[in-house]
Amino acid sequence: RIQHVNIPWKKIAGLRDILIHVYFEVDLDLVWKIVKKNIPKLKGQITEIEDKLER
């Protein structure tokens, strides 16, 4: 986490906590918007980390 401060670790953990603890009250439209907007960016960031680790 310290090496990759551009990744929103707290937001990722926060969403996980909401999904685990308040599942029946989750706004699925909001979750879908988060997935569509943020997952592609996060995937790119993770790919960059993987590339650096493979060097």
Backbone as JSON Lines, residues from 0, in Angstrom:
{"i":0,"aa":"R","n":[0.82,-1.2,0.0],"ca":[0.0,0.0,0.0],"c":[0.85,1.25,0.0]}
{"i":1,"aa":"I","n":[1.92,1.22,0.74],"ca":[2.79,2.39,0.83],"c":[3.43,2.68,-0.52]}
{"i":2,"aa":"Q","n":[3.79,1.64,-1.25],"ca":[4.44,1.82,-2.54],"c":[3.47,2.25,-3.64]}
{"i":3,"aa":"H","n":[2.18,2.05,-3.42],"ca":[1.18,2.32,-4.46],"c":[0.08,3.21,-3.9]}
{"i":4,"aa":"V","n":[0.46,4.43,-3.59],"ca":[-0.47,5.36,-2.94],"c":[-1.56,5.85,-3.88]}
{"i":5,"aa":"N","n":[-1.39,5.65,-5.19],"ca":[-2.4,6.09,-6.15],"c":[-3.61,5.16,-6.21]}
{"i":6,"aa":"I","n":[-3.52,4.02,-5.56],"ca":[-4.65,3.08,-5.52],"c":[-5.5,3.42,-4.29]}
{"i":7,"aa":"P","n":[-6.81,3.56,-4.48],"ca":[-7.68,3.96,-3.37],"c":[-8.0,2.81,-2.41]}
{"i":8,"aa":"W","n":[-7.0,2.39,-1.65],"ca":[-7.13,1.22,-0.78],"c":[-8.3,1.35,0.19]}
{"i":9,"aa":"K","n":[-8.47,2.51,0.81],"ca":[-9.54,2.68,1.8],"c":[-10.91,2.56,1.15]}
{"i":10,"aa":"K","n":[-11.06,3.1,-0.05],"ca":[-12.35,3.01,-0.74],"c":[-12.66,1.56,-1.12]}
{"i":11,"aa":"I","n":[-11.64,0.84,-1.54],"ca":[-11.83,-0.57,-1.89],"c":[-12.27,-1.36,-0.66]}
{"i":12,"aa":"A","n":[-11.58,-1.16,0.44],"ca":[-11.93,-1.86,1.68],"c":[-13.3,-1.42,2.18]}
{"i":13,"aa":"G","n":[-13.62,-0.14,2.03],"ca":[-14.91,0.37,2.47],"c":[-16.06,-0.26,1.7]}
{"i":14,"aa":"L","n":[-15.9,-0.39,0.38],"ca":[-16.94,-1.03,-0.42],"c":[-17.09,-2.48,-0.02]}
{"i":15,"aa":"R","n":[-15.99,-3.14,0.2],"ca":[-16.04,-4.54,0.65],"c":[-16.8,-4.66,1.96]}
{"i":16,"aa":"D","n":[-16.52,-3.76,2.9],"ca":[-17.21,-3.79,4.19],"c":[-18.72,-3.61,4.02]}
{"i":17,"aa":"I","n":[-19.11,-2.68,3.16],"ca":[-20.53,-2.45,2.92],"c":[-21.17,-3.7,2.33]}
{"i":18,"aa":"L","n":[-20.52,-4.3,1.35],"ca":[-21.09,-5.48,0.7],"c":[-21.19,-6.66,1.65]}
{"i":19,"aa":"I","n":[-20.24,-6.79,2.56],"ca":[-20.24,-7.91,3.49],"c":[-21.26,-7.71,4.62]}
{"i":20,"aa":"H","n":[-21.32,-6.5,5.16],"ca":[-22.1,-6.28,6.38],"c":[-23.51,-5.74,6.16]}
{"i":21,"aa":"V","n":[-23.77,-5.13,5.02],"ca":[-25.08,-4.51,4.81],"c":[-25.65,-4.96,3.47]}
{"i":22,"aa":"Y","n":[-25.45,-6.2,3.14],"ca":[-25.75,-6.71,1.81],"c":[-27.17,-6.4,1.35]}
{"i":23,"aa":"F","n":[-28.15,-6.59,2.21],"ca":[-29.54,-6.44,1.77],"c":[-29.95,-4.99,1.59]}
{"i":24,"aa":"E","n":[-29.13,-4.06,2.02],"ca":[-29.43,-2.65,1.86],"c":[-28.54,-1.99,0.81]}
{"i":25,"aa":"V","n":[-27.8,-2.77,0.08],"ca":[-26.86,-2.24,-0.91],"c":[-27.63,-1.72,-2.12]}
{"i":26,"aa":"D","n":[-27.26,-0.54,-2.59],"ca":[-27.83,0.04,-3.8],"c":[-27.08,-0.56,-4.99]}
{"i":27,"aa":"L","n":[-27.71,-1.52,-5.65],"ca":[-27.04,-2.24,-6.73],"c":[-26.7,-1.32,-7.91]}
{"i":28,"aa":"D","n":[-27.52,-0.31,-8.15],"ca":[-27.21,0.65,-9.22],"c":[-25.92,1.4,-8.9]}
{"i":29,"aa":"L","n":[-25.75,1.78,-7.64],"ca":[-24.53,2.47,-7.23],"c":[-23.32,1.56,-7.36]}
{"i":30,"aa":"V","n":[-23.47,0.32,-6.95],"ca":[-22.36,-0.64,-7.07],"c":[-21.98,-0.81,-8.55]}
{"i":31,"aa":"W","n":[-22.98,-0.91,-9.42],"ca":[-22.7,-1.07,-10.85],"c":[-21.96,0.15,-11.4]}
{"i":32,"aa":"K","n":[-22.37,1.34,-11.0],"ca":[-21.69,2.56,-11.45],"c":[-20.23,2.57,-10.98]}
{"i":33,"aa":"I","n":[-20.01,2.14,-9.75],"ca":[-18.64,2.06,-9.23],"c":[-17.82,1.07,-10.04]}
{"i":34,"aa":"V","n":[-18.41,-0.07,-10.33],"ca":[-17.71,-1.1,-11.1],"c":[-17.36,-0.57,-12.49]}
{"i":35,"aa":"K","n":[-18.32,0.02,-13.17],"ca":[-18.09,0.51,-14.53],"c":[-17.06,1.63,-14.58]}
{"i":36,"aa":"K","n":[-17.07,2.51,-13.58],"ca":[-16.19,3.66,-13.58],"c":[-14.79,3.33,-13.06]}
{"i":37,"aa":"N","n":[-14.7,2.55,-12.01],"ca":[-13.44,2.39,-11.29],"c":[-12.66,1.12,-11.6]}
{"i":38,"aa":"I","n":[-13.33,0.05,-11.94],"ca":[-12.63,-1.21,-12.16],"c":[-11.65,-1.12,-13.34]}
{"i":39,"aa":"P","n":[-12.01,-0.52,-14.47],"ca":[-11.03,-0.42,-15.55],"c":[-9.76,0.33,-15.14]}
{"i":40,"aa":"K","n":[-9.92,1.41,-14.4],"ca":[-8.76,2.18,-13.93],"c":[-7.93,1.33,-12.96]}
{"i":41,"aa":"L","n":[-8.6,0.67,-12.03],"ca":[-7.91,-0.17,-11.05],"c":[-7.18,-1.32,-11.75]}
{"i":42,"aa":"K","n":[-7.81,-1.89,-12.76],"ca":[-7.18,-2.98,-13.51],"c":[-5.87,-2.5,-14.14]}
{"i":43,"aa":"G","n":[-5.89,-1.3,-14.7],"ca":[-4.68,-0.73,-15.28],"c":[-3.59,-0.53,-14.24]}
{"i":44,"aa":"Q","n":[-3.97,-0.07,-13.06],"ca":[-3.0,0.15,-11.99],"c":[-2.4,-1.18,-11.53]}
{"i":45,"aa":"I","n":[-3.23,-2.2,-11.43],"ca":[-2.74,-3.51,-11.01],"c":[-1.82,-4.1,-12.07]}
{"i":46,"aa":"T","n":[-2.16,-3.91,-13.33],"ca":[-1.3,-4.38,-14.42],"c":[0.07,-3.72,-14.35]}
{"i":47,"aa":"E","n":[0.11,-2.43,-14.06],"ca":[1.39,-1.72,-13.92],"c":[2.22,-2.32,-12.78]}
{"i":48,"aa":"I","n":[1.57,-2.63,-11.67],"ca":[2.27,-3.23,-10.53],"c":[2.83,-4.59,-10.93]}
{"i":49,"aa":"E","n":[2.0,-5.4,-11.6],"ca":[2.46,-6.73,-12.04],"c":[3.67,-6.61,-12.97]}
{"i":50,"aa":"D","n":[3.61,-5.66,-13.9],"ca":[4.73,-5.47,-14.83],"c":[6.01,-5.12,-14.09]}
{"i":51,"aa":"K","n":[5.92,-4.27,-13.09],"ca":[7.1,-3.88,-12.31],"c":[7.65,-5.07,-11.52]}
{"i":52,"aa":"L","n":[6.77,-5.9,-11.01],"ca":[7.21,-7.05,-10.22],"c":[7.89,-8.11,-11.09]}
{"i":53,"aa":"E","n":[7.51,-8.18,-12.36],"ca":[8.07,-9.19,-13.25],"c":[9.46,-8.82,-13.75]}
{"i":54,"aa":"R","n":[9.87,-7.58,-13.57],"ca":[11.19,-7.14,-14.06],"c":[12.3,-7.7,-13.23]}
